Amino acid sequence: MLRGGKKPNIDGVSFSGLDLRGYDFEKLTLSRCNFHKACLTGANLSGAFLVESDFSGADLSNSNLHGAILKKANLSGANLSGANLSGANLQEADLTKADLSRASLGRANLTLAKMTHANLKEASLSFADLTDTNLHSADMRSAVLIGTNLTNADLRKANLEGASHSKAQFSGAKLEGALGYSA
């Protein structure tokens, strides 16, 4: 914290491989930072501005990212199991092969996100916006998709077995080879 209660703006700093578990980054600006393979278990990143930051391979399990701005962030291969991403902005984020099992993504914006082969088992995506999102081969077993917008989403070969999807919007969605989907 700086004088006058202002929080610093951090741009382009590398935190790669660091142990940052439990750290409080609430409402900080950390754009274009490198968190590759960093341990952020239980960290508080709520309301943080994390545009274009690299979290590939990072451990963000049980972290708080409520309302965080992660536009165009790289979260490929990241562990986000049990994380709170409700209300987060993940537009155009790369979540390829990310573990989002049991994560809370209610009202999150995932428009144009890449989520191929992502693990969304038992994740809550109620009222999230997944318009034009690539969920090819994603594991969405027992996910909560109530009121979720999946317009034009690519769900080919996704596993939706046991997922609850009442009032979800699937118009224009690609569902070839998807398991467990019934209109």
N, C-alpha and C positions, 0 to 999 in steps of 0.2 A: 504494500500500500504506500502510495506517495503522499506528500504533504497535502492537506486539504481533503483527505479521504479519497483521492483519485487513484484508480487502479491503473497499472502500467499497460501499454499496448505492446505486445511482444510479437514480432514478425520475423519469420524465417529462422528461429532458433532450433537447435537440435537437442532433443531429449531422448534420442535413440538408445534403447537398451537400459534406460535408467529405472530404478525402483522408486516409483512415485505413488505407491499404494496409500490410499487414504488422504492424499493431498487435496486441498481445497483450492480449486481454480474457478470458483463460482463467478460468473459474469466477466471473466477476463477475456481480453482479445488476444488470441493465440493463432493468428492466421499464418498459413503456409509453414507451420512448424513441423518438425520431424519427430514423431513418437514411435517410429518403427521398432517393434518388439519391446516396447516399454511396458512395465508392469504398473497398471493404473487401477488395480483391483480396489473397489470401494471408494474410488476418488469422486469428488464432487465437481462436476463440470457443468452444472445446471446454468443455463443462460449464457454459457461461454460462446464466443465468436471464434469458430474453428474452421473457417472457410479454407479449402484447398490444403488442409493439413494431412499429413501421412500417419495413419494409425495401423498400417499393414502389419499383421502378425502381433499386434499389441494385445495385452490382457486387460480388458475393460469390464471383466465380470463383476456383477453387482454394483456397478458404478452408477452415478446419478448424472444423466445427460438431459434432464427435463428441460425442454425449450432451447436446447443448444442449437446453434447454427452450424451445420456441417455440410454446406453446399460444396459439391465437387470434392469432398474429402475421400481419401483412400482408406477404406476399412477392410480391404480384402484380407481374408484369413484371420481377422480379428476375433477374439473371444469376447462377445457381448452378452453371454448367458446371464439371465437374471437382471440385466441392466434396465434402468428406467430411461426410455427415450421418448416418453409421451410428449407430444407437442413439439418435437424436434424437427428441424428442417434439414432433410437429407436429400434434397433435390440433386440429381445427377451424381450422387455418391456411388462409389464402387464398394459393394458389400459381397463381392464374389467369394464364395466358400466361407463366409463369416458365420460364426455360431451365435445365433440370436435366440436360442432355445430359452423358453420361459421369460423372454424379454417383454417389457411393456412398451408398445409403440402406438398406443391410442392417440388418435388425432395427429399423428406424425405426417409430414409431407415427404413422400418417397417418390415423387414424380420423376420419371426418367432414370431412376436408380438401376444399377446393375446388381442383381441378386441371384445370379446363376449358381446353382449348387449350394445355396445358403441353407443353413439349418434354422428353420422357424418353428420347430416342434414346440407345441404348447405356448407359442407366443401370442400376445394379445395385440391385435391390429384393429380394434374397433374404431370405426370412423376415420381410419387413416386414408390418405390419398396415395394410391399406387398406380395412377394413370401412366400408361406407357412404360411401366416398369418391367424389366426383364427378370422373370422368376423361373426361367427354364431349369427344369430338374431340381427345383427347390423342395426341401422336405418341410411340408406345412401340416404334418399330421397333428390333429387335435388343436390346431390354431383357432383363435377366436377372430372371425372376420365379419362380425356383425356391423352392418352399415358401411363396410369398407368399399372404396371406389377402386375397382380393378379394370376400369375402362381401357381397352386396347392393351392390356397387360399380356405378356408372353408367359403363359402357364404350361407350355408344352412339357410333357413328362414330369410335371410337378406332382407331388404326392399330397392330396388333400383329404386323405382318409381320416374320418372323425372330426374334421374341421367344421365349426359352426359358421354358416355364412348367410344367415337370414338378413334380408334387406341389403345384401351386398350387390354391387353393380358390376356385372360381367360383360356389358355390351362391347362388342368388338374384340373381346379377349380371345387369345389363341389357346385352345384347350385340348388340342390333339395329343393323345397319349397320357393325359392327366388322369391320375388315379383318384377315386373317391369323390369325383364331382358329379352331382346330379342337379339339374335345373329345378 
